[in-house]
Amino acid sequence: MKQATYTESFDWLTKHGRRVRLSTDRFVSLANDSLVGVRVRVEALDGSAEAQVTMRSGDGRQLDVGGDPNDPRRSRNLPEGSVRAVMARPVENGWATCVQTAVSGIKLAVVSQFLPASLGVVTTADGAGARSTASRVIRPGEPLVIDRLTSYQLGASDAEAGDLVSAAFAACLPGSYDVAFAAHVSAVESLWAACDIVVGSTPAEQQAIRFAVFQLIQSGASTRAGIAAKGVSSNGYEGHYFWDTEMFMVPFWQHTDPVRARKLLQFRHRQLPVARGW
């Protein structure tokens, strides 16, 4: 939580009896809310091995969310064809894709770059999606490290896919995972400096309070929209905004970041004409 980064690692035994360690670090930038970073590390633990890592773009298919279909907190499965691919093509060190929702027509362009360029990533694309592959021999102490920077750009139904891709590509301009991550950490540290709540209590209670604050920090990271009932911690309620925002969340931002609180209220005000006409 301190650096708003998700890290995981596990050891894998290959069918040839070799042990390989796969580790990932992931962050959604709080310095640039269109940017996501992932660092993948593949390391041989007992002898050399040929490593091949393939990453794929999304193809618009929906996962079954499961659960009680009558529970309002449960998201519905979208009908087949709710999201369609508009384009997918290789770009420098990666790929660019664009999808569009069937009803609202909203377009989403995604650009992924794989670094360093010396990896020699091979990218292929078809009408539905893209995939990039990196291969090399790994040895103990000489891991394969792949940095992936992904940026997103939303657009209306009449937006040109190429223009959205160009805008998304610009968000990857840091050109380096380390540079993007450093900017993210700096933004997170500034937020903690303004928002941290310290109580004279047990470590577990202090951690619980900081976890709650962290959820507010990441849910309120975007200054262009409101905060859904479950923030970004769940897809429950399908991202709908309720009175929770003003009752439970805005007071927190009033005391820690009045500008953000004002933008949340402005967002609600901008939605009034549509809400009244619903």
C-alpha positions in Angstrom: 0.0 0.0 0.0 2.9 2.4 0.8 3.8 2.6 -2.9 0.5 1.5 -4.4 2.2 -1.5 -6.1 1.0 -5.1 -6.4 3.9 -7.7 -6.3 3.6 -11.4 -6.6 6.1 -14.3 -7.1 5.9 -18.0 -7.4 8.2 -20.9 -8.3 7.3 -23.2 -11.2 8.5 -26.7 -12.0 8.7 -27.3 -15.7 7.9 -30.6 -17.4 11.7 -31.0 -17.9 12.3 -30.8 -14.1 13.7 -27.3 -14.1 12.7 -24.7 -11.5 11.8 -21.3 -12.7 10.8 -18.2 -10.6 8.2 -15.8 -12.1 7.8 -12.4 -10.4 5.7 -9.5 -11.4 5.4 -5.9 -10.1 2.3 -3.9 -11.2 1.1 -0.3 -10.7 -1.6 1.9 -12.0 0.0 5.3 -12.1 -1.3 8.0 -9.8 0.8 10.5 -11.7 -0.8 9.6 -15.0 -4.2 8.0 -14.8 -4.0 6.7 -18.4 -0.8 4.6 -17.7 -0.3 1.1 -16.2 3.1 -0.5 -15.7 4.1 -4.2 -15.3 7.6 -5.6 -14.8 7.9 -9.3 -15.4 11.0 -11.2 -14.2 11.7 -14.8 -15.3 14.6 -16.4 -13.5 16.1 -19.9 -13.8 16.9 -21.4 -10.3 18.9 -24.5 -11.2 20.6 -24.4 -14.6 20.0 -22.6 -17.9 16.7 -22.8 -19.7 15.0 -21.4 -22.8 12.3 -18.9 -21.7 9.5 -17.6 -23.9 7.1 -15.0 -22.6 3.9 -14.1 -24.6 1.5 -11.3 -23.7 -1.8 -10.9 -25.4 -4.3 -8.0 -25.7 -7.9 -8.4 -24.6 -10.4 -9.7 -27.2 -13.6 -8.2 -25.7 -14.8 -11.5 -24.2 -16.5 -11.3 -20.9 -15.8 -13.4 -17.8 -18.6 -15.1 -15.9 -18.9 -13.1 -12.7 -20.8 -15.9 -10.9 -22.7 -15.4 -7.6 -26.4 -14.8 -6.9 -28.1 -13.3 -10.0 -30.5 -11.4 -7.7 -27.8 -9.7 -5.7 -27.6 -6.0 -6.8 -23.9 -5.9 -6.0 -23.3 -8.5 -8.7 -22.3 -7.4 -12.1 -24.2 -8.9 -15.0 -22.5 -10.8 -17.8 -22.6 -8.7 -20.9 -24.4 -10.1 -24.0 -22.2 -11.5 -26.8 -21.1 -8.8 -29.1 -21.3 -6.0 -26.5 -17.7 -5.0 -27.3 -16.2 -5.4 -30.7 -12.7 -5.0 -32.0 -12.1 -2.0 -34.3 -8.4 -2.4 -35.0 -5.3 -4.2 -33.9 -1.8 -3.5 -35.3 1.8 -3.8 -34.3 3.6 -0.6 -33.3 7.2 0.1 -32.2 8.1 -2.4 -29.5 4.5 -3.5 -29.0 0.9 -3.2 -30.2 -2.1 -0.8 -30.5 -5.7 -1.9 -30.3 -9.1 -0.2 -30.3 -12.4 -1.7 -29.2 -15.9 -0.2 -29.2 -19.1 -0.8 -27.1 -22.1 -1.8 -29.2 -24.8 0.3 -27.5 -23.0 3.6 -26.4 -20.4 3.5 -29.2 -17.6 4.4 -26.7 -14.2 3.6 -28.1 -11.2 2.5 -26.0 -7.7 2.6 -27.5 -4.9 0.7 -25.8 -1.2 0.9 -26.6 1.3 -1.5 -25.0 5.1 -1.1 -25.3 7.6 -3.8 -24.2 11.0 -2.5 -23.0 13.9 -2.5 -23.3 13.9 -2.3 -27.1 16.9 -4.7 -27.1 14.5 -7.5 -26.1 13.6 -8.0 -29.8 9.9 -8.5 -29.0 8.0 -10.1 -32.0 4.5 -8.7 -32.3 1.7 -10.1 -34.5 -1.9 -8.8 -34.8 -5.2 -9.8 -36.5 -8.6 -8.2 -36.5 -9.4 -9.4 -33.0 -6.3 -8.6 -31.0 -2.5 -8.7 -30.8 0.3 -10.7 -29.1 4.0 -10.0 -28.3 6.6 -12.6 -27.6 10.1 -12.3 -26.1 12.5 -15.3 -26.0 16.0 -15.9 -24.6 18.1 -18.3 -22.7 18.0 -17.6 -18.9 20.6 -18.7 -16.3 20.7 -18.4 -12.5 21.5 -14.8 -11.7 20.7 -13.7 -15.3 16.9 -13.3 -15.5 14.7 -12.3 -18.4 13.2 -8.9 -17.4 10.3 -7.5 -19.5 8.8 -4.0 -18.8 5.4 -3.3 -20.2 3.9 0.2 -20.3 0.2 0.3 -21.3 -1.8 3.4 -21.8 -5.5 3.9 -22.5 -7.6 6.6 -24.2 -11.4 6.9 -24.3 -13.3 8.5 -27.1 -16.8 9.0 -28.4 -18.4 7.0 -31.2 -17.3 9.5 -33.9 -13.7 9.5 -32.7 -11.1 8.2 -35.1 -9.4 5.0 -33.8 -6.1 6.3 -35.2 -6.3 9.6 -33.2 -7.1 7.7 -30.0 -4.2 5.4 -30.5 -1.9 8.4 -31.0 -3.2 10.0 -27.8 -2.7 6.7 -26.0 0.8 6.3 -27.4 1.8 9.8 -26.1 1.0 8.6 -22.5 3.8 6.0 -22.9 6.3 8.8 -23.5 8.2 8.2 -20.3 9.9 5.5 -22.3 11.1 3.7 -19.2 9.4 1.7 -16.5 11.7 3.1 -13.9 10.8 6.7 -14.9 7.1 6.0 -14.9 7.3 4.1 -11.6 9.3 6.9 -9.9 6.7 9.5 -11.0 3.9 7.2 -9.6 5.7 6.7 -6.3 6.3 10.4 -5.9 2.5 11.0 -6.4 1.6 8.3 -3.9 4.0 9.7 -1.3 2.4 13.1 -1.7 -1.0 11.6 -1.2 0.0 9.7 1.9 1.6 12.9 3.3 -1.8 14.6 3.0 -4.1 11.7 3.8 -2.4 9.4 6.3 -4.3 8.9 9.6 -2.2 7.7 12.5 -3.8 6.4 15.7 -2.3 5.3 18.9 -3.6 1.7 18.5 -2.5 -1.8 17.6 -0.6 -2.4 14.4 -3.6 -4.4 13.0 -6.0 -1.5 13.7 -3.5 1.0 12.1 -3.2 -1.2 9.1 -6.9 -1.5 8.8 -7.3 2.3 8.8 -4.5 2.7 6.2 -6.2 0.1 4.0 -9.4 2.1 4.1 -7.6 5.3 3.3 -5.7 3.5 0.5 -9.0 2.4 -1.1 -10.2 6.1 -1.0 -6.9 7.3 -2.5 -7.0 4.9 -5.5 -10.7 5.3 -6.1 -10.4 9.0 -6.2 -7.3 9.0 -8.3 -9.1 10.2 -11.5 -10.3 13.8 -11.3 -12.5 13.4 -14.4 -15.2 11.2 -12.9 -17.1 10.3 -9.7 -16.4 7.4 -7.4 -18.5 4.3 -7.8 -20.1 2.6 -4.8 -17.3 0.0 -4.6 -14.5 2.2 -5.9 -12.0 0.2 -8.0 -11.9 -2.7 -5.5 -14.8 -4.6 -7.1 -17.0 -4.5 -10.2 -20.1 -4.8 -8.0 -23.0 -2.4 -8.8 -21.4 -2.1 -12.3 -19.7 1.1 -11.4 -22.9 3.1 -10.6 -22.6 6.2 -8.6 -24.9 6.6 -5.5 -25.2 9.0 -2.6 -22.3 7.2 -1.0 -20.0 9.6 -2.9 -21.3 12.7 -1.1 -22.0 11.1 2.2 -19.0 9.0 2.8 -16.2 10.0 0.4 -16.4 13.8 -0.2 -15.9 14.6 3.5 -12.6 12.7 3.4 -11.5 14.7 0.4 -12.8 18.0 1.9 -10.2 17.6 4.7 -7.4 16.2 2.7 -7.7 17.6 -0.8 -10.5 20.3 -1.3 -9.7 20.6 -5.0 -10.5 16.9 -5.5 -13.7 17.3 -3.4 -14.8 20.2 -5.6 -14.2 18.2 -8.8 -16.3 15.3 -7.4 -19.2 17.7 -6.8 -18.7 19.3 -10.2 -18.9 15.9 -11.8 -22.2 15.2 -10.1 -23.5 18.6 -11.2 -22.6 18.0 -14.8 -24.6 14.7 -14.7 -27.8 16.4 -13.5 -29.4 17.1 -16.9 -29.0 13.5 -17.9 -30.2 12.2 -14.5 -33.3 14.5 -14.7 -34.1 13.3 -18.1 -33.8 9.6 -17.3 
